[in-house]
Amino acid sequence: MRTIDWAGDAVELVDQTLLPGECAVIRVGTVDGLIDAIRRLAVRGAPALGVAGALGVALAAATEPDPAAAAARLRAARPTAVNLAWGVDEALKHLDEGFEAVLGRALEIRDADIAACHAMGERGADLVCELTGRDRPRIMTVCNTGGLAAVERGTALGVVQTLHERGRLAGAIALETRPLLQGARLTAWELGRMGAPYRLIVDSAGPFLLARGEADAVLIGADRIAANGDTANKIGSYALALGARRAGVPFVVVAPESTVDLATPSGDLVEIEDRDPEEVLGVRGVRLAPEGAAVLNPAFDVTPRDLITAIVTERRVIRPDRGETP
């Protein structure tokens, strides 16, 4: 199953807001429809957003009177993940050549994402076993970084899948990932589908369970990696990095090269998306907080490079713990 793809004259994608109760593929034939799908998280995850950005420019070239203006709207749909802007920009380079050239570049990006996820899985699995000294490591992860966050397989969870396929995964621990529960709804669903052993925990339990020796490594994805190695990822990642450092557990970022943003010098310059307060005030339409409660809802946080053991891409391993930068 592919999370996102081109089908005839439209983008088809798995509507992740319906999971795990329903696995439905929706067809999006307009740029504004794709922007809506991105903003409501029907499609999400940095690699998938890169593909969405490129395919969205193809939609714009086919349907919009001013494709460049439509692409600019798409580019701004979510500010933190650099892959969306990267995918839009890569496809826009071919706009003057016509729709077929734009679509061709978008499909190249799709195929490259699939290949990158396989490569990251192999390289990351080797590294985790090396760093932990274990033949069958136990992995903790936050949010969703599997096939639903890419076209297929994924980044950090793709490493978990590779370990499982090799018979070398002792188990995975998934944080629920409030407020939208991507860990509970999506990662647990994907781990179950692959037949991997896993346990689900509340977000706040992660650092304590690391201190108790329940995991051998923490694997996360990334929405943007700054030039100095600081990494923006789903809120809760920074807390895991602090817990991992205290426990002496390797903290590994797994992300494609397209997530490395050399134009952003450090993490404090990354724009952090603040989302709708309603996401915190309740769960799936059921209000939990009292009327009048004020909300802070940053969707991402930034983990400083000095807390990161390694960054794995499809091409290389970067070791911030040894002073290396992207």
C-alpha positions as CSV (number, residue, x, y, z in Angstrom):
1,M,0.0,0.0,0.0
2,R,1.3,3.5,-0.9
3,T,0.4,6.4,1.3
4,I,0.3,8.8,-1.6
5,D,0.5,8.4,-5.4
6,W,-0.5,9.8,-8.7
7,A,-3.6,8.2,-10.3
8,G,-4.6,9.3,-13.8
9,D,-5.3,13.0,-13.3
10,A,-5.4,13.3,-9.5
11,V,-3.5,12.6,-6.3
12,E,-4.7,9.6,-4.3
13,L,-3.8,9.3,-0.6
14,V,-4.7,7.4,2.5
15,D,-6.8,9.6,4.8
16,Q,-4.9,9.2,8.0
17,T,-7.5,11.0,10.1
18,L,-9.8,7.9,9.7
19,L,-7.2,5.4,11.0
20,P,-7.2,2.9,12.7
21,G,-10.9,2.5,12.4
22,E,-11.0,2.8,8.6
23,C,-8.3,2.6,5.9
24,A,-9.8,4.8,3.1
25,V,-8.1,6.2,0.0
26,I,-9.3,9.6,-1.1
27,R,-8.9,11.2,-4.5
28,V,-7.8,14.8,-4.6
29,G,-8.1,16.7,-7.9
30,T,-7.4,20.3,-7.0
31,V,-4.5,22.2,-5.3
32,D,-6.9,23.6,-2.7
33,G,-8.2,20.1,-1.9
34,L,-4.6,18.9,-1.4
35,I,-3.8,21.9,0.8
36,D,-6.9,21.0,2.9
37,A,-5.7,17.4,3.2
38,I,-2.3,18.6,4.3
39,R,-3.6,21.0,6.9
40,R,-6.0,18.6,8.5
41,L,-3.3,15.9,8.5
42,A,-5.0,13.5,6.1
43,V,-1.5,13.3,4.6
44,R,1.4,14.0,6.9
45,G,5.0,13.0,7.6
46,A,8.0,14.9,6.2
47,P,8.8,12.5,3.2
48,A,5.1,12.2,2.3
49,L,4.7,15.9,2.3
50,G,7.7,16.3,0.0
51,V,5.9,14.0,-2.5
52,A,2.6,15.8,-1.9
53,G,4.3,19.1,-2.7
54,A,5.7,17.9,-6.0
55,L,2.5,16.1,-7.0
56,G,0.6,19.3,-6.0
57,V,2.6,21.3,-8.5
58,A,1.6,18.8,-11.2
59,L,-2.0,19.4,-10.2
60,A,-1.4,23.1,-10.4
61,A,0.1,22.8,-13.9
62,A,-2.9,20.8,-15.1
63,T,-5.8,22.7,-13.5
64,E,-4.8,26.2,-12.3
65,P,-4.8,29.4,-14.4
66,D,-1.8,30.6,-12.4
67,P,0.1,27.5,-11.4
68,A,2.9,29.4,-9.6
69,A,0.5,31.2,-7.3
70,A,-1.2,27.9,-6.5
71,A,2.1,26.3,-5.8
72,A,3.0,29.2,-3.4
73,R,-0.2,28.5,-1.5
74,L,0.7,24.8,-1.3
75,R,4.3,25.6,-0.2
76,A,3.0,27.6,2.8
77,A,0.4,24.9,4.0
78,R,2.7,23.8,6.8
79,P,5.7,25.8,7.8
80,T,7.9,23.5,9.9
81,A,8.5,20.5,7.6
82,V,11.1,21.6,5.0
83,N,10.2,18.7,2.7
84,L,6.9,20.2,1.6
85,A,8.6,23.4,0.3
86,W,11.5,21.3,-1.1
87,G,9.0,19.1,-3.1
88,V,7.2,22.2,-4.4
89,D,10.4,23.9,-5.4
90,E,11.8,20.8,-7.2
91,A,8.7,20.4,-9.3
92,L,8.5,24.2,-10.0
93,K,11.9,24.1,-11.7
94,H,10.1,22.3,-14.6
95,L,6.9,24.4,-14.8
96,D,8.0,26.2,-18.0
97,E,8.5,22.8,-19.7
98,G,4.8,21.9,-19.3
99,F,2.7,19.5,-17.3
100,E,4.4,16.3,-18.4
101,A,7.8,17.5,-17.3
102,V,6.4,18.6,-13.9
103,L,4.7,15.3,-13.4
104,G,7.8,13.4,-14.5
105,R,9.9,15.2,-11.8
106,A,7.2,14.6,-9.2
107,L,7.2,10.8,-10.0
108,E,11.0,10.8,-9.7
109,I,10.6,12.3,-6.2
110,R,8.1,9.6,-5.4
111,D,10.3,6.8,-6.6
112,A,13.4,8.3,-4.9
113,D,11.5,8.4,-1.6
114,I,10.7,4.7,-1.8
115,A,14.4,3.9,-2.5
116,A,15.5,6.2,0.3
117,C,13.3,4.6,2.9
118,H,14.7,1.1,2.0
119,A,18.3,2.5,2.2
120,M,17.6,4.2,5.6
121,G,16.1,1.0,6.9
122,E,19.2,-1.0,6.1
123,R,21.7,1.6,7.2
124,G,19.8,2.4,10.4
125,A,19.3,-1.2,11.4
126,D,23.0,-1.9,11.1
127,L,23.8,1.3,13.1
128,V,21.4,0.5,15.9
129,C,22.9,-2.9,16.5
130,E,26.4,-1.4,16.4
131,L,25.5,1.4,18.9
132,T,23.6,-0.8,21.3
133,G,25.9,-3.9,21.1
134,R,22.7,-6.0,20.9
135,D,21.6,-8.5,18.3
136,R,18.0,-7.8,19.1
137,P,17.6,-4.3,20.3
138,R,14.5,-2.7,21.9
139,I,13.4,0.5,20.2
140,M,11.5,3.5,21.6
141,T,9.9,6.0,19.1
142,V,7.5,8.9,19.0
143,C,4.8,10.0,16.6
144,N,4.5,8.0,13.3
145,T,7.5,7.5,11.0
146,G,6.4,4.5,9.1
147,G,5.0,4.0,5.6
148,L,2.2,6.4,6.5
149,A,4.7,9.2,6.8
150,A,6.3,8.4,3.5
151,V,5.3,6.6,0.3
152,E,6.3,3.2,1.7
153,R,8.1,1.8,4.7
154,G,9.1,5.2,6.3
155,T,12.1,6.5,8.2
156,A,12.6,5.6,11.9
157,L,9.8,3.0,11.8
158,G,11.3,1.7,8.6
159,V,14.4,0.9,10.6
160,V,12.2,-1.0,13.1
161,Q,10.6,-2.8,10.2
162,T,14.0,-3.8,8.8
163,L,15.1,-5.1,12.2
164,H,11.8,-7.1,12.5
165,E,12.3,-8.6,9.0
166,R,15.8,-9.6,9.9
167,G,14.4,-11.3,13.0
168,R,16.4,-8.9,15.2
169,L,13.8,-6.8,16.9
170,A,13.2,-7.6,20.5
171,G,10.3,-5.1,20.7
172,A,9.2,-1.5,20.0
173,I,7.8,1.0,22.5
174,A,5.6,3.6,20.9
175,L,4.6,6.9,22.5
176,E,0.9,7.7,22.1
177,T,1.9,11.2,20.8
178,R,-0.7,13.7,22.1
179,P,-2.6,15.7,21.1
180,L,-3.5,13.9,17.8
181,L,-2.3,10.4,18.9
182,Q,-0.3,9.6,15.8
183,G,1.6,7.0,17.9
184,A,-1.5,5.3,19.3
185,R,-3.6,5.5,16.0
186,L,-1.0,5.1,13.3
187,T,2.3,3.6,14.6
188,A,0.5,0.9,16.7
189,W,-1.6,0.1,13.6
190,E,1.5,-0.2,11.4
191,L,3.4,-2.3,14.0
192,G,0.5,-4.6,14.2
193,R,0.2,-4.9,10.4
194,M,3.9,-5.9,10.2
195,G,3.5,-8.4,13.1
196,A,6.2,-6.7,15.2
197,P,6.1,-7.0,19.0
198,Y,5.2,-3.6,20.6
199,R,3.9,-1.8,23.6
200,L,2.1,1.6,23.7
201,I,2.8,4.1,26.4
202,V,1.7,7.6,27.4
203,D,4.1,10.3,26.3
204,S,5.2,11.3,29.8
205,A,6.3,7.7,30.6
206,G,9.0,7.7,27.9
207,P,11.9,9.3,29.9
208,F,11.2,7.2,33.0
209,L,11.1,4.0,31.1
210,L,14.4,4.9,29.5
211,A,15.8,5.4,33.0
212,R,14.4,2.0,34.0
213,G,16.3,0.3,31.1
214,E,13.2,-0.6,29.0
215,A,14.7,0.5,25.7
216,D,18.1,0.2,24.1
217,A,17.8,3.1,21.6
218,V,15.4,5.9,20.7
219,L,14.6,6.4,17.0
220,I,12.8,9.5,15.7
221,G,12.1,11.1,12.4
222,A,12.7,14.7,11.5
223,D,10.7,17.5,9.9
224,R,13.8,19.7,9.5
225,I,17.5,19.2,10.2
226,A,19.4,22.5,10.5
227,A,22.9,23.0,9.2
228,N,24.4,22.5,12.6
229,G,22.5,19.3,13.2
230,D,19.7,20.6,15.5
231,T,16.5,18.7,14.6
232,A,12.9,19.7,14.6
233,N,10.5,16.8,15.1
234,K,7.1,16.0,16.7
235,I,6.6,17.6,20.1
236,G,7.9,15.2,22.7
237,S,11.1,14.4,20.9
238,Y,13.2,16.8,23.0
239,A,12.0,15.2,26.2
240,L,13.0,11.8,24.9
241,A,16.4,13.1,24.0
242,L,16.9,14.4,27.5
243,G,15.8,11.1,28.9
244,A,18.1,9.2,26.6
245,R,21.1,11.3,27.5
246,R,20.5,10.7,31.2
247,A,20.0,7.0,30.7
248,G,23.0,6.6,28.3
249,V,20.8,5.4,25.5
250,P,21.6,6.2,21.8
251,F,19.3,8.8,20.3
252,V,19.1,8.4,16.5
253,V,17.4,10.6,13.9
254,V,16.4,8.9,10.7
255,A,15.4,11.2,7.8
256,P,16.0,11.6,4.1
257,E,18.6,14.1,2.7
258,S,15.7,16.3,1.6
259,T,15.0,17.0,5.3
260,V,18.5,18.5,5.8
261,D,18.1,22.3,5.4
262,L,21.5,23.9,5.1
263,A,19.8,27.3,4.6
264,T,18.7,27.2,8.3
265,P,21.8,27.6,10.4
266,S,20.4,26.3,13.7
267,G,17.3,25.0,15.4
268,D,16.3,28.3,17.0
269,L,15.6,29.6,13.5
270,V,13.1,26.9,12.6
271,E,9.5,28.2,12.5
272,I,7.5,26.0,14.8
273,E,3.9,25.4,13.8
274,D,1.3,26.2,16.5
275,R,-1.9,24.3,15.8
276,D,-5.6,24.7,16.7
277,P,-6.3,24.9,20.5
278,E,-9.2,22.5,20.0
279,E,-6.7,19.6,19.4
280,V,-5.6,20.0,23.1
281,L,-9.0,20.8,24.6
282,G,-10.5,17.5,23.6
283,V,-10.1,14.2,21.7
284,R,-12.0,13.6,18.4
285,G,-14.7,16.1,19.1
286,V,-15.2,15.2,22.8
287,R,-14.2,18.1,25.0
288,L,-12.2,17.3,28.1
289,A,-11.0,20.7,29.3
290,P,-13.2,23.3,31.1
291,E,-14.6,26.2,29.2
292,G,-12.2,29.1,29.1
293,A,-9.0,27.0,29.3
294,A,-6.1,28.7,27.5
295,V,-3.9,26.5,25.3
296,L,-0.4,26.3,24.0
297,N,-0.2,23.8,21.1
298,P,3.3,23.7,19.4
299,A,3.2,20.8,17.0
300,F,7.0,20.4,17.0
301,D,10.0,20.9,19.2
302,V,13.8,21.2,18.5
303,T,16.3,18.7,19.8
304,P,19.8,20.3,20.1
305,R,22.6,18.6,18.2
306,D,24.5,17.8,21.4
307,L,21.7,15.4,22.5
308,I,21.8,13.5,19.1
309,T,24.0,10.4,18.7
310,A,23.6,10.0,15.0
311,I,21.6,11.1,12.0
312,V,20.9,8.5,9.4
313,T,19.9,9.4,5.8
314,E,19.7,7.3,2.6
315,R,23.3,8.3,1.8
316,R,25.3,8.5,5.1
317,V,25.5,8.5,8.8
318,I,26.3,11.8,10.5
319,R,27.6,11.6,14.1
320,P,26.9,14.8,16.0
321,D,28.3,13.0,19.1
322,R,31.6,13.1,17.3
323,G,31.3,16.8,16.2
324,E,30.0,16.0,12.8
325,T,27.4,18.3,11.1
326,P,25.3,17.8,8.0
